[in-house]
């Protein structure tokens, strides 16, 4: 009899009509089976662990990324960390959350993928961390996670909507943030759409031209540009060690912008997208960050550094152009909102500029 049971609604209803005395036994069984069947079709699964303050994102049961919000005593903003390629390799730096041998130990506020800015009504949200150096004087702002608004798993796409408050030095909110993450996956690629809406509260909010912004990823050591400058690295135990020169073994990163600019020269230029390519554990990887035509300041300036900071900053034309462009000093009036849209595409394998340009056109529609 059980072999004849179909889990589709029409077949189920026919069976139950013919076997009314079995309804109480069969219905729970069918419900569980249908639920299991539906979940098996959800390739992209989101799981919220409130105790650990994280939403994990998996593809076919394998880790992709996680939205983490451990709180200001650990991080001064919520971030995506780590982010993995389709081949399972992290494209994000481990330090300071999970140090890996050979990594740089600079900029403790560079964690995973994040969204903030260096001068918001005079407050520095970018450099704020639990290990602020004496070179940063503040005042500092803090972005505090306030809730998971919605969460959906799915076959082709997962969706996470979260909220946060941008607080001034006295803990008073100046901005309300609503961010939507869209997660997609193919056989050889992973995609993250990051859509943030900021609403000014009881007073105007000024984003003064500042090079520290706005959406950013701190990439793994393998995706940095080779360098011969002395630096500080971690050993196998995660202990910081000064070394006189860099070991560039396995360091293969290279930036290319939509305008054909390459390497460190990308910094301070404008472009619709930048593609960072390299190899991690024998896996060729391409990490593309796309700007969107509807964003303020499009096409964005690129705050992309060879040491591993990969950022797009649309709000600081005067600083990013070394004074060649006039200041924007973008002002968001009280009660008004602005939305920023960005996409990250992580591809396993080689990519071409034409392919990336086609992807940019699709994103901009």
ABEGO torsion letter per residue (X at the ends): XAAABBABAAAAAAAAAABAAAAAAAAAAAAAAAAAAAAAABABBBBBBAAAGBBBBBBGGBBABBBBBAEAAABABBBBOBBBBAAGBBABBAOAABBBBGBBABGAABBEBBBBBABBGGBBAAABBABBBAABAOBBBBBBBAEBABBBBBAABBBBBBBBBBBBAAGBBABBBBBBBBBBBBAABBBBBBBBBBBBBABBBBBBBBABOABBBBBBAAABBBBABBBBBBBAAGBBBBBABBBABGBABBBBBAAGBBEAAABGBBBABBBBBEBBGGBBBBBBBBBBAABBGOBBBBBBBAAGBBBBBAABAAAAAGGABBBAGBBBBBGBBBBBBBBBBBBBEBBBAAAAAAAAAAAAX
